Amino acid sequence: MTSEDFVEEVTEEVVENEDDEEDVTEEEAEEVEAEEAVTESHAEKAAEVVEIKSAKKKRKVAEIDEGLAVEDDEIVTPTEKVYEEKERNWEQVILPKKILEELVAISEVYKLSKEQAGKLADAVLIKYNQVIVEPGEAVGIVAAQSLGEPGTQLTLRTKHFAGAAEVSVGSGIQRVEEIVDGRSKAKYPTMTIYLNNDLKKDKDKAEKFAKSLIDVRYSDVVKVNEDFENMKLAVEIQTEKTKPLALKVDEIAEVLKKGLKDFKSIYRDDTVHFALEKKNEYLKIRKKLKKLLEEKAHGVKGIEKTLVVKEGDEYVIKTSGSNLKSVLKLEEINVEKAFTNDIIETSKVLGIESGRTMIVNELKKVLDDNGIKVDVRHIMLLADLMTYSGEVKGIVRTGITKGKASPFARAAFEETTKHLLEAAFKGERENLTGVVENIIVGQPVKVGTGIVELLMKWSMALDWYD
């Protein structure tokens, strides 16, 4: 259940309970009418804010004691604070800021009075306290079990985009293993590129742009024919490969001639012929030609194939291969929606928070695609563990385990002898603060009831009770 569903459910309960209450006195009715009048004035201002905002029509209260905070250039500030009252200080309500913001926003939408808003906050607080983790709860073990057991049901399949088997995406256990291990290179890197207004409605323009993204080297579109006996070398430009990529044969020929300008050349019938005078020139031209053919003819480095698909009423480009940093520089794309499934690349280009969010989203997507339901909080805990240091670290011996302070914890994972010897050589101290190290030495684990240090003699308690 999301926080929005959580607050909506409680709101409906409070509003229904209000309908069942007895009639109020005249004085109370007057107070309610006055409060409703104030609420209506705020609702009118809120309506103005909604008109100013974007098509999403989404309002957010950033600071409750400051009133409505709008993210647009034009800010509409109410003359009075949204829900200022003597009886309740919203800042003192022990709830996350996001839920507090939603409470105030929902109070405005449903035009709740101060009394109703107070009851709503109390009801939300009760439900919130019911779902908080108990002190000492072994959340890490619960998360590991919750992800590990359903993970045995994952398949080894590889998904393909419809109509193009060459553009494939890893799914199931392969993808989960790739994410959790924090691998530097994804096995099936893909991008989803959304286009701007000029291209997203025109299929021909979209396909033309998609072809221009493919990373093409000169070696991909030419064939080298060598005749060592007659001291000749010919570079044939293969038109059947250049046409689908919209490459011009004359331009490729010109690049070849400029790159090998020290040698005599003739361009004829889509082939550049080089005539050599001395045998030692043959080695020189081969070295230069090899270097020249590895240069980029056009496209974005790393993008191997592209496919134009229709999503809703617009055309989108799916790619095999990824280069987010270079793609974001292109004017033809919508930079706000460009996406790559490479988590390491995302965290490097957009920051560690983007990497964390992507770990959560990608793991959730894989599990959902396989019909496995896991509470997202377990995945969020895993993502936090992998990214809290500022870079994405996998759950492997070179990642999270390597950074643990406890020698026993490191030794319990992999390479036991190595870690114990290194700890002994360095004179490291084992403080026995974690779960694994206490289990190894046979001590009670400081989790759950194990965190309690104050003990009571039961006989003394019975005597006192008597």
Phi, psi and omega in degrees: 000127179281168180297328179295314178297322182299311182290321180299317181298314180293324179299314180299320179297316182294316181296319179296320179295324179295325179294331183274354184287161181287167179295143180266166179286170181296318180298316179295322180297319178297318178299315180299317180299317179298317179296320180295324179297317177297317180299319180297321179297321177292324179296322178296317178295322178297323179296321177297320179298318181298321180294323182289326186290174184289181185299337181292335179052054185243123180256146179222129176266108186281316178228119188295317184284352177262358182086209182282126175250122185249139186277353182281173179296319181269119184252127178257116182251124179297151179291332179239158178292149190301305182222067179269124180209152183287325186290329187227128173255110186300328183292339182270355177287126185279079179218153175301150184301322182297318179292323177299317178298318179293324178300312180295316180297316180293324177300325178287315182299316181271003179053049181283144175284176179298319180295317179295318179298322178295317178295322178299314180297319179296317181295319178295320181298320179297313181293323179297317180295333180287334185257359178289142178295139179292146177301134180086000179296135180278074186296327180294316179293319179298318178296319180297318178293318183294330178268325184289315183295311177294336180297338178289345181268356182288150182262171178256021184286159173240126182273149178235147173289144182300128175087358180210094183292338183285340177263094187244157180230130177291142179217173178072215187297328179299313182292318179298315180298320180297317182290311185293326179285346180062043184292141184291334179232126178287145181290322178236073180291130179222158175230149170243114185250118177267138186264164178279183187300329184288330187253333190292342179260346185253111183294318182297315179294322180296318180292322178296317179293322180298320179294326181289347180276338185295130180285108182243128175258156181298331179293341180283339188239006179232161177230129183261125177247120183251138176230087186292327184295318181263008178058048179230152178216129182235134177249109183268126178271118185275103185295332180293340177264332182281327183298311180299335181264003179059038177263141180269129183296319182297322181293321178295319179298320180295321178296319179296319181291321179289321181292334180239046186290345179285353183240148180291135183219151177224131179258119182207132177054054177059024180223137177258118182260133178242130178252131184249142182264322183241153181293327180291341176290335183296319179292320180297314183293327179293319179296314181294320181294320180298319179292320181294320183291341178276354179285157184280129176279314173190171178101187181251131182303130176099341180270113186269318182218156177226155180213128179266123179233159181257124176241109184070240181249018180224159179265137183232147180257126173256137182236155168254117189106156186215143172202078186298318184300316181287321182295324181295342180277348183283138182285336187283351187253161174271102187294337182287338186245358180299137187220140171230148180270006178274107186291318181297316179297318179299316181293328179285323184276316187252354178109164187291329179295324176294320177297318179297312179300322182289324176301314180298310184296317183291318177296318179298319181296316180298315180294318179295320180297332180262011177070028181252124182260118178228136179300131185296340181294327177295319179292321179296323178296317178297316180296320178298317180298322184284337189240357187296339182280351181105352174219157182284120178240133182280164176275065181225173185293337178267000182250250183300315184299323182298329183272000181288141182284333184278123177298321180296321180295320178291319182291331183288343184273292179211161178053056185304306183300317181301312183293321180293319179295316180298318179296322180292318179297320183275351181070037181290153182251135178261114184269353178053052180259340184266185182282307187299313185295326177289325177294321181299317183269359176080026177261159175299137181280139180279063179220144179064233179291345180290343180281348181282123181254341180269120182247155181232136176283124184295324180296321178293324178295320179293319178299318180294321181293321179294000000 
